[in-house]
């Protein structure tokens, strides 16, 4: 009998009720006819869940579900949605066993399916992972993280345009900062957070369609989370666990995991992303005051420098320099920490590149050095003495200055020779050189500040020149560097003079002979020193021909300084020894012997007013050097004379030898009035014995007299403040032509014209001359053309010299007159602004 029409809706409701019942119960034990009403994918999903969650996933049914998903990929999104629905229900009902089974099924489906429709399935998967991460249960958070990490390792075939990982970045970063009570669980949660961040980076860093993980909003969460665990791991490691505990936890160390994740993140950073990755590191170190400890900051940047691509190293260094400038008014310990990090970073960057802005690096460091000196002397960061200003500790500023100087040296050691020469010139340009810097930047600390800056920059040059080696001294040490440097050897400040001598030693020493001259002593056989002596090259000969007299003069004048101490004389001896070994030819040897004999005459003279110690020290210096040079020349008669004099001194005047002078308590007489006879080295005897070996006797017989110039007047100044106010004066010229020239000579247009052009020919002669020149360059051999051009250049130079002698006069002397080396007085020169020019020459 057919059922009445009103019962049809009731049967439909019954079917719906059955389906609802099946949704809330496990598929087994239900009538087969009711189960047939459910979609197949739901039946397959239900069948993977056992009656007892302890039994785990039903593997046979899981294989059926996987086969169905591969056969009907369009059903993947529905399978995912249904699994998500079940998991949400089980989480709410605290049935965590079924939650684990659902996540295991999802993981297996993800690993097996790589079809185009997997994107919708992934959305359901990420929704379930998010549900687990939002839970308060640590086990569910770790379970969700592990599933996400497995998903992150899958390479998807199709891109996703709308997927977002912002929640995962925030949640994983939060887990990295977990403060759970149980330390073991807290460690597991933090490690899960680190793994999750690693998974996010892997999933998004190479996908251009995803949100850029390098954006500051993401980096400001990821990087501090990693640094927090790296720092907390250092604290736990410092407690020194027992060997058994260490071996048990070795594979689960959060520090190693964090470092590996951090290195992977930095290794994936491209050129444009370095700044966004490093900026959070700087901010984290600032916010947690980690610069002062230095250790953690250095470790972080070592990880950074070794992880990024080597060609990007200079970007990190530039950011550190900018951060140093930004903290220029912070405490000295903070700035010193940043400088220490720069020191380590520079050493690592040597294998890659310091970058195109080499001078910018040194400019920043020198600026910090100048600021530190100002802070130390003024006592405040703003030059005022307000009550609210920070208290500056002088010893901390000194430590900062030393750190900056070491960093300058570290940077310089990474540079090739030509760039190091540029840096040396750059630093020299920053030093207040006597007579060159007429107006220094205002330091707010007066002459003492200028002196300290001078010393600090010279110490920087000592670091830069350490280990400096070059084959061509002329190009590596141009006059623009050497002359200002030598001018410092005339100052009254003994510390400045000593630094200049140390710089010269570093520049001249190319075979590591400097340590062998560290002490002044009489060595009977110099072969024990094992000196490395090479034949003097042509470039070395040219260098000594150009600058040799300058070096001799400054050595002589350095010995005349009353404030010179033991270190000065030891350094001067080392300088003489290095000149003899590194740059000496026959002519240089003769000049050095003449210089040593002149030093002996200086010590004998009472006109200079030198103390007894200085006179004995100069005698000892000359004796030690002559003992060295006689053995280098290998002339037996010369060596015999030197050794005879030394033996006499050992018996009669031991205070004239270095062994009795350069000691802590030198044995000196009250006066040096009777130093004569056999205790002196005789110039006539030395000339005679060396002349027989082919040396220039005329030059040897001529006593060495230093060429005094206006520069020597600077050595008599009392303070650096007076130096700044001085002007450069051109070296006095004592030629008869100049003395005869009247200063009132009128300069006219005709004078200039005649100086440039000897005579003006007719137009025909000019055309004929041009034709001959063209023909000559077309047909003449190359050697003839080169000789002709050289002669033209010489003629042009001579004409220019004539013009300069007429038009350029030295600036006025502050004293009104200039004393020449021969005691003559020259009239005061006429300044340019007082000269009267013809109307035609004035615009």
WOWOGI-V828431 format. One record per pair of residues at least 6 apart in sequence whose ideal C-beta (glycine too) atoms are under 6 Angstrom apart, sorted by the first residue. I is the first residue (numbers start at 1). GAP is how many residues later the second one is. Records with the same first field share a line. If there is no record, write none. Layout:
# WOWOGI-V828431
I->GAP + GAP
This chain:
# WOWOGI-V828431
15->22
18->16
19->18
22->16
26->23 + 25
27->19 + 20
41->34 + 37 + 38
42->40
44->20 + 21 + 24
45->37
47->14
48->9 + 10 + 13 + 14 + 17 + 57
49->52
50->8
53->44 + 45
57->44 + 47
66->46
69->7 + 40 + 44
73->42 + 44
74->43
76->41 + 45
77->43 + 44
80->41 + 44
81->43
83->19
84->40 + 43 + 44
86->16
87->12 + 15 + 41
88->43
90->8 + 9
91->8
103->40 + 44
106->19
107->40 + 43
110->41
114->43
116->42
119->41
129->15 + 18 + 19
132->8 + 11 + 12
133->8 + 11 + 38
138->47 + 51
142->50
145->47 + 51
148->48 + 51
149->46 + 50
152->47 + 50 + 51
159->50
161->48
165->35
168->32
169->31 + 49 + 52
172->21 + 24 + 25
173->48 + 52
175->14 + 17 + 18
176->14 + 17 + 18 + 49 + 53
178->8 + 11 + 12
180->6 + 9
190->39 + 64
191->63 + 66
194->63 + 64 + 67
197->25
198->63
201->64
204->6 + 9
205->8 + 63
214->59 + 62
216->60
219->57 + 61
220->60
223->57 + 58
224->56 + 60
226->32 + 36
227->57
229->25 + 29
230->28
231->65
233->21 + 22
262->41
263->44
266->38 + 41 + 42
267->40
269->8
271->41
274->38 + 41
278->38 + 41
281->19
282->41
285->6 + 12
290->6 + 7
291->6 + 43 + 46 + 47
292->41 + 45
294->43 + 46
297->40 + 44
298->43 + 46
301->40 + 44
304->12
305->40 + 43
310->41 + 42
311->41 + 42
313->36 + 39
314->39 + 40 + 41
317->28
320->22
321->43
324->14
327->7 + 8
328->43
329->52
332->64 + 65 + 68
333->63
335->65
336->63 + 64 + 67
339->64 + 65 + 68
340->63
342->65
343->63 + 64 + 67
346->64 + 65 + 68
347->63
350->64
354->60
358->61
359->67
361->50
362->61 + 64
365->39 + 43
366->64
368->36
369->35 + 87
370->83
372->25 + 28 + 29
373->76 + 79 + 80
374->69 + 70 + 71
375->17 + 22
376->18 + 21
377->68 + 72
378->66 + 67
379->13
380->9
383->61
401->55
405->54 + 55 + 58
408->52 + 55
409->54
412->8 + 11 + 52
417->53
421->55
423->41
424->40 + 57
425->56
427->30 + 33 + 34
428->53 + 56
430->27
431->23 + 26
432->8 + 18 + 22
433->51
434->53 + 280 + 289
435->291 + 293
443->6
447->272 + 273 + 274
450->270
451->269
455->40
458->41
461->42
462->40 + 41
465->38 + 41 + 42
466->40
468->38
469->41
470->6
472->67
473->70
474->65 + 68 + 69
486->64 + 68
488->8 + 12
489->8 + 11 + 65 + 69
490->224 + 225
494->69
498->69 + 70
501->70
504->71
505->9 + 69
508->70 + 74
509->69
510->72
511->21
513->18 + 19 + 68
516->13
517->57 + 60
520->50 + 53 + 104 + 138 + 142
521->137
522->105 + 124
526->105
531->50
533->48
536->49
540->43
541->44
544->39 + 44
552->43
553->153
555->17
556->150
558->14
559->40 + 59
560->48
566->96
569->48 + 52
573->48 + 51
576->49
577->51
580->49 + 52
590->105 + 106 + 109 + 110
594->110
595->109
596->26 + 29 + 30
597->86
598->106
599->19 + 23
600->22
602->16
603->12 + 15 + 16
612->56 + 60
615->57
616->39 + 45 + 52
617->44
619->37
620->37 + 38 + 41
623->34
624->34
626->16 + 55
627->15
630->8 + 9 + 12
635->58
637->52
638->51 + 52
641->44
645->36
648->30 + 31
649->7 + 8 + 30
653->26
654->6
655->12 + 13 + 14
660->7
687->10 + 13 + 14
690->10
691->6
708->113
709->22
710->19
717->6
727->84
729->81
730->80
732->86 + 88
734->86
748->90
749->91
755->47 + 48
756->43
809->20 + 21
810->19
812->16 + 17 + 19
816->12
817->8
818->8
